[in-house]
Amino acid sequence: MSGTLVSPLLRHLNAADRGRIEDITRAVGLFREDEIPVALEVFDDAVGVGPRADPSRVATGGDPYIALGAEIDGALAGWICWGPTPCTLGTYDLYWMAVDPALQGGGIGTALILEMERRLAGQARLIVVETAGRPDYAATRRFYEARGYRAVATIPDFYGPGDDQVVYVKGRER
Ligand SMILES: CC(C)(COP(=O)(O)OP(=O)(O)OC[C@H]1O[C@@H](n2cnc3c(N)ncnc32)[C@H](O)[C@@H]1OP(=O)(O)O)[C@@H](O)C(=O)NCCC(=O)NCCS
């Protein structure tokens, strides 16, 4: 749907959204099947039911994982999850994002990433995103680059033979 911009409603995700989030994440067709449970672990942590969820941190206004969904006409069309990177000062990871393939290119991913950045303003020194260097991730890399993320490192063969990891950052320049 490239060219047609939509205005999604952004809202916090909750445990009841898990099935739809799983469907969207699988439907994008980029992630290996063994990556789907990892995405759902991140989701579970963010909605407070996963093994790493820490309700005390949430209760004290600490720094939990956050998962936001984008709704179009009352249905979830995409999601994003971010959180503080352990053992860092002011570094945050964009842990996962995905948009329903039928609705990609319509501005939903941009709305989600801008909302993450808005919420992290004044709090995050650095936002880090790790993605793949494979040709089928070219559109994903373009998406991050067009939104001001800089590729600062590549780890050859990280995800598998010939499947590099590219690390993008956005934040205060040194
Ligand atoms: C990457 C992704 C989250 C972007 O969301 P989106 O809603 O398609 O993005 P937007 O519509 O806001 O932005 C479109 C831009 O993203 C890029 N893009 C990435 N994937 C695209 C796709 N399938 N269709 C159209 N544009 C895409 C284009 O460069 C486009 O640039 P333009 O605005 O200059 O035309 C989404 O395409 C997606 O879920 N991709 C598969 C999963 C994925 O790669 N997740 C990130 C893993 S690290």
The ligand as an SDF file (V2000), in Angstrom:
LIG
                    3D

 48 50  0  0  0  0  0  0  0  0999 V2000
   10.1460   -2.4860    8.7270 C   0  0  0  0  0  0  0  0  0  0  0  0
    8.6740   -2.2210    9.0420 C   0  0  0  0  0  0  0  0  0  0  0  0
    8.4390   -2.3660   10.5450 C   0  0  0  0  0  0  0  0  0  0  0  0
    8.3320   -0.7920    8.6050 C   0  0  0  0  0  0  0  0  0  0  0  0
    6.9580   -0.5570    8.8380 O   0  0  0  0  0  0  0  0  0  0  0  0
    6.0560    0.0920    7.6680 P   0  0  0  0  0  0  0  0  0  0  0  0
    4.7370    0.4020    8.2410 O   0  0  0  0  0  0  0  0  0  0  0  0
    6.1110   -0.7860    6.4770 O   0  0  0  0  0  0  0  0  0  0  0  0
    6.9130    1.4250    7.3850 O   0  0  0  0  0  0  0  0  0  0  0  0
    6.3930    2.8480    6.9130 P   0  0  0  0  0  0  0  0  0  0  0  0
    5.2460    2.6940    6.0030 O   0  0  0  0  0  0  0  0  0  0  0  0
    6.2310    3.7320    8.0720 O   0  0  0  0  0  0  0  0  0  0  0  0
    7.6610    3.3600    6.1440 O   0  0  0  0  0  0  0  0  0  0  0  0
    7.8890    2.9000    4.8300 C   0  0  0  0  0  0  0  0  0  0  0  0
    9.3510    2.9280    4.6000 C   0  0  0  0  0  0  0  0  0  0  0  0
    9.9100    1.7450    5.1550 O   0  0  0  0  0  0  0  0  0  0  0  0
   10.5850    0.9990    4.1630 C   0  0  0  0  0  0  0  0  0  0  0  0
    9.9300   -0.2870    4.0710 N   0  0  0  0  0  0  0  0  0  0  0  0
   10.3470   -1.3640    4.7670 C   0  0  0  0  0  0  0  0  0  0  0  0
    9.6050   -2.4220    4.4730 N   0  0  0  0  0  0  0  0  0  0  0  0
    8.6650   -2.0120    3.5930 C   0  0  0  0  0  0  0  0  0  0  0  0
    7.6090   -2.6690    2.9060 C   0  0  0  0  0  0  0  0  0  0  0  0
    7.3960   -3.9930    3.0470 N   0  0  0  0  0  0  0  0  0  0  0  0
    6.8160   -1.9530    2.0950 N   0  0  0  0  0  0  0  0  0  0  0  0
    7.0430   -0.6280    1.9080 C   0  0  0  0  0  0  0  0  0  0  0  0
    8.0290    0.0490    2.5310 N   0  0  0  0  0  0  0  0  0  0  0  0
    8.8510   -0.6380    3.3620 C   0  0  0  0  0  0  0  0  0  0  0  0
   10.6000    1.7810    2.8870 C   0  0  0  0  0  0  0  0  0  0  0  0
   11.9300    2.2480    2.7410 O   0  0  0  0  0  0  0  0  0  0  0  0
    9.6360    2.9430    3.1080 C   0  0  0  0  0  0  0  0  0  0  0  0
   10.3460    4.1110    2.8170 O   0  0  0  0  0  0  0  0  0  0  0  0
    9.5960    5.3920    2.2250 P   0  0  0  0  0  0  0  0  0  0  0  0
    8.7960    5.9490    3.3750 O   0  0  0  0  0  0  0  0  0  0  0  0
   10.7200    6.2760    1.8330 O   0  0  0  0  0  0  0  0  0  0  0  0
    8.7670    4.8860    1.0890 O   0  0  0  0  0  0  0  0  0  0  0  0
    7.7250   -3.1990    8.2960 C   0  0  0  0  0  0  0  0  0  0  0  0
    7.8830   -3.0340    6.9070 O   0  0  0  0  0  0  0  0  0  0  0  0
    7.9100   -4.6540    8.6580 C   0  0  0  0  0  0  0  0  0  0  0  0
    7.2070   -5.1750    9.5320 O   0  0  0  0  0  0  0  0  0  0  0  0
    8.8590   -5.3310    8.0040 N   0  0  0  0  0  0  0  0  0  0  0  0
    9.0700   -6.7450    8.2610 C   0  0  0  0  0  0  0  0  0  0  0  0
    9.5290   -7.0130    9.6770 C   0  0  0  0  0  0  0  0  0  0  0  0
   10.8060   -6.3050   10.0300 C   0  0  0  0  0  0  0  0  0  0  0  0
   11.7060   -6.1470    9.2250 O   0  0  0  0  0  0  0  0  0  0  0  0
   10.8750   -5.8780   11.3030 N   0  0  0  0  0  0  0  0  0  0  0  0
   12.0560   -5.2580   11.8430 C   0  0  0  0  0  0  0  0  0  0  0  0
   13.0160   -6.3220   12.2270 C   0  0  0  0  0  0  0  0  0  0  0  0
   14.5290   -5.6680   12.8790 S   0  0  0  0  0  0  0  0  0  0  0  0
  1  2  1  0
  2  3  1  0
  2  4  1  0
  2 36  1  0
  4  5  1  0
  5  6  1  0
  6  7  2  0
  6  8  1  0
  6  9  1  0
  9 10  1  0
 10 11  2  0
 10 12  1  0
 10 13  1  0
 13 14  1  0
 14 15  1  0
 15 16  1  0
 15 30  1  0
 16 17  1  0
 17 18  1  0
 17 28  1  0
 18 19  1  0
 18 27  1  0
 19 20  2  0
 20 21  1  0
 21 22  1  0
 21 27  2  0
 22 23  1  0
 22 24  2  0
 24 25  1  0
 25 26  2  0
 26 27  1  0
 28 29  1  0
 28 30  1  0
 30 31  1  0
 31 32  1  0
 32 33  2  0
 32 34  1  0
 32 35  1  0
 36 37  1  0
 36 38  1  0
 38 39  2  0
 38 40  1  0
 40 41  1  0
 41 42  1  0
 42 43  1  0
 43 44  2  0
 43 45  1  0
 45 46  1  0
 46 47  1  0
 47 48  1  0
M  END
$$$$
